[in-house]
Amino acid sequence: MKRFLIFAVALVFLSLSFANTAPQSAHDLFQKALAAERAEGNLEKAIALYQRVVKEAKDDSLAAKSQLQIGMCYEKLGQEKLKMAQEAFQKVIENYPDQHEIVKDARKRLAILVSVSKESGRTTEAVESAGMTFKRIDIDEIERTHQAVLSPDGTKMLYIHVQEKKPQYSIRVMDLATGKSKTLVEGIDFGMFIIFRWSPDGKKVVYRNQERGLSVIDSDGGTPEVLWSSPDQDTAIYPEDWSFDNRHILAFIINQAEATLRFVTLPAKGGEPHTVISGELKELEEFARFSPDGKYIAGFKTIEGNSDIFIWPVEGGEEVQVASHPGEDLFPFWSPDGKYIVFLSDRAKSEDLWAISMDGPHPVGAPERIKRNLGKNTIPVDLTPGGKLIMYVYSSGETPHDLFVLPVEPATGQALGQFQPFAKYPTQHFLLRWSPDGTRIAYASRKGNIQLPNIFVSSGNEKEDLEIPVGNYYVFNVEWARDGKHLIFPGILQPDGHLGIFRVSLEDHKIEPLHLGERQGSSFSGAFINLWWLPRAGRYFFEKLVGANEREFYNMDREGKNVQRVADKVPTNFWTWPSPDGRHVAYRNGQNLELLSLLDKSTATLTQFPEGVQVVGLAWSPDGQSVAWNDGKKLKVYSIGDGALRTLVEADENQKISGMGWSWTPNLAWSPDGRKIAYVLQEASDESDARAELWIISVTGGTPKKIVEAPSSHPLIDSVIWHSNGELIFATGLPGKIPSIRYEHWVLENFLPKRKDKK
């Protein structure tokens, strides 16, 4: 289900994926081919470039990816090129059998093409028109937001402007002819839902203000007027649509405390909301659109995992179900003339655009597939009165980060080879955890898609990871149950916002609650996060978010029972690090690194960092008696027993002790015997192409030793972990230049089918 795709985008920092690193010439060709395909729309040029990549690339992954793109380009060229598309996909399968995920994609696409070639009739046949165009909106400013919508006449773009300084988010409008933009509203919330809408005449903009209400402003600028505000602190309102006659605004109101949602209409000149339909958050989705005559709204509901489209009369009456199907039918839009509803569906086993003929609120005949293979990460956001469908595509680069393993000699830490991928399929992991017997890893990941994270388990020998679907649960991180047959995770049961610690079976994937909290509040208030098994303590540790800058700490026994709060009102808004013996927690409070004793609740400041310097790479010794960290230049160790603070390593002027700066990644690793620490060293310049290096230093001091360089394909290293057997060091490999998460915005035109009405 997709109601939480945008919610997942808002939390995408939890599982980033990154751009490919390959031989430079082939990589450059691939980028040029992508530009020709997506930005220029020159498919013939793109095919020629991809074919060159296939011939010249030394990396099978890049070659296979290019061969797949060739087939996709032929698909876009229309019916006469579908045979060539089939041949291209077949070459992927035959020539690159080791590229399992790419081959899987090729098989799916080939199966769809073969199926389409055998289909007949209007029910399933693709009806892409010859005049259909699919173009990217090439504006740099909108690559950082999913919230960008064309004006009704297509001459302007309304979008969220994102900047580093505060206020960080503002609503801006750009004249597409001149490229000039201006700010309409400063200092707004940037959340999971689209927070603004154009009026059909393009003269007004309605947007969600920060007082639980809606405001309206002239699209040329001026002073906004409050349209309506909720008196209830538990509610939030979001604008969804504007009636074609400019007289009414459609919005949805969420009551988080009651876990309900209702669609309402409000007079565009002010007044109280009129409820059209209400329901539980777990069923009624946060999406709806007016019919052109304003008499109906179309939306979709998800019942027992199945999403279908419904029509509701604005003034009351029976709902009408449209095009019921076991697949997901999502995001319905009325055509400007009201003769069709177009919607996204996977009913043909791919993400396609469909249309169904309408007679008022009633469907006529069977749906037609009008555009194939929009892509899993493509979300439609608006259909203009001129018939332009606006979509965004979440993009995080071409190659994900991956998990690598290095064999080492336990006594000395000397490398016995080079870093190699742990598994054939990239993990894209977040906070991996080892099974009790040390043979498997479990982790949460989105695998580069706009979705809620799923759970994966891998031994490194399988062709693909075992994927454990978690449905509507948002997984913060995953940990092993002590029986090795279950996994435990802190999470949120969406959409009603129930918070808790949950257990999932590896055998049948059944999920059951171990410890339930209240419903989710604002800014994830009440959420449980950061679950750890503490081996020396023999119990679990986790945190609860109790405010913007405070945490509570909890323990739980090995069976997932007897939950006890062990500390409250801990002043931090960063990830925390419990000791293996469960006696201490290290955390950042402002620029201070603090150490909290869970025995007597005393705190000590270990160090104070200069403004702007983060606590990076914090790691506990196996016995829980020492903690190590680095500030980018120095690696330090603090001993709890004698209170001694020592500097083990100081980087040269042109180097830094690296880490991505994420507080949840262990960028230092103690050896299981507690005698050595592994750390990452790289050149200080962010522009350097030099590979990071893994070094080892004795805990007693001495001369550090370089043991290995990062993999050539992933020249940055993060999340260093020393396996409990002492014979393996694991690290996350990342590409050399890490791009920002970006969004591509596209416009589809001339896609509506032509209907011959009976006279």
Secondary structure as GFF3:
##gff-version 3
##sequence-region A 1 759
A	DSSP	alpha_helix	5	10	.	.	.	ID=ss1
A	DSSP	three_ten_helix	12	15	.	.	.	ID=ss2
A	DSSP	alpha_helix	24	34	.	.	.	ID=ss3
A	DSSP	pi_helix	35	40	.	.	.	ID=ss4
A	DSSP	alpha_helix	43	56	.	.	.	ID=ss5
A	DSSP	alpha_helix	60	76	.	.	.	ID=ss6
A	DSSP	three_ten_helix	79	81	.	.	.	ID=ss7
A	DSSP	alpha_helix	82	95	.	.	.	ID=ss8
A	DSSP	alpha_helix	100	118	.	.	.	ID=ss9
A	DSSP	beta_strand	133	136	.	.	.	ID=ss10
A	DSSP	three_ten_helix	140	144	.	.	.	ID=ss11
A	DSSP	beta_strand	148	150	.	.	.	ID=ss12
A	DSSP	beta_strand	156	162	.	.	.	ID=ss13
A	DSSP	beta_strand	169	175	.	.	.	ID=ss14
A	DSSP	beta_strand	181	186	.	.	.	ID=ss15
A	DSSP	beta_strand	196	198	.	.	.	ID=ss16
A	DSSP	beta_strand	204	208	.	.	.	ID=ss17
A	DSSP	beta_strand	213	218	.	.	.	ID=ss18
A	DSSP	beta_strand	225	229	.	.	.	ID=ss19
A	DSSP	beta_strand	235	242	.	.	.	ID=ss20
A	DSSP	beta_strand	248	255	.	.	.	ID=ss21
A	DSSP	beta_strand	260	267	.	.	.	ID=ss22
A	DSSP	beta_strand	274	280	.	.	.	ID=ss23
A	DSSP	beta_strand	284	290	.	.	.	ID=ss24
A	DSSP	beta_strand	296	303	.	.	.	ID=ss25
A	DSSP	beta_strand	306	313	.	.	.	ID=ss26
A	DSSP	beta_strand	320	322	.	.	.	ID=ss27
A	DSSP	beta_strand	329	334	.	.	.	ID=ss28
A	DSSP	beta_strand	340	345	.	.	.	ID=ss29
A	DSSP	beta_strand	352	359	.	.	.	ID=ss30
A	DSSP	beta_strand	362	371	.	.	.	ID=ss31
A	DSSP	beta_strand	378	383	.	.	.	ID=ss32
A	DSSP	beta_strand	389	395	.	.	.	ID=ss33
A	DSSP	beta_strand	402	407	.	.	.	ID=ss34
A	DSSP	beta_strand	420	421	.	.	.	ID=ss35
A	DSSP	beta_strand	430	434	.	.	.	ID=ss36
A	DSSP	beta_strand	441	445	.	.	.	ID=ss37
A	DSSP	beta_strand	454	458	.	.	.	ID=ss38
A	DSSP	beta_strand	466	468	.	.	.	ID=ss39
A	DSSP	beta_strand	473	475	.	.	.	ID=ss40
A	DSSP	beta_strand	479	480	.	.	.	ID=ss41
A	DSSP	beta_strand	486	493	.	.	.	ID=ss42
A	DSSP	beta_strand	498	505	.	.	.	ID=ss43
A	DSSP	beta_strand	511	519	.	.	.	ID=ss44
A	DSSP	three_ten_helix	522	524	.	.	.	ID=ss45
A	DSSP	beta_strand	528	534	.	.	.	ID=ss46
A	DSSP	beta_strand	539	547	.	.	.	ID=ss47
A	DSSP	beta_strand	550	556	.	.	.	ID=ss48
A	DSSP	beta_strand	564	570	.	.	.	ID=ss49
A	DSSP	beta_strand	577	578	.	.	.	ID=ss50
A	DSSP	beta_strand	584	589	.	.	.	ID=ss51
A	DSSP	beta_strand	592	597	.	.	.	ID=ss52
A	DSSP	beta_strand	603	608	.	.	.	ID=ss53
A	DSSP	beta_strand	616	620	.	.	.	ID=ss54
A	DSSP	beta_strand	626	630	.	.	.	ID=ss55
A	DSSP	beta_strand	634	639	.	.	.	ID=ss56
A	DSSP	beta_strand	645	650	.	.	.	ID=ss57
A	DSSP	beta_strand	655	657	.	.	.	ID=ss58
A	DSSP	beta_strand	669	670	.	.	.	ID=ss59
A	DSSP	beta_strand	676	683	.	.	.	ID=ss60
A	DSSP	beta_strand	693	698	.	.	.	ID=ss61
A	DSSP	beta_strand	705	709	.	.	.	ID=ss62
A	DSSP	beta_strand	716	722	.	.	.	ID=ss63
A	DSSP	beta_strand	728	734	.	.	.	ID=ss64
A	DSSP	beta_strand	742	749	.	.	.	ID=ss65
###
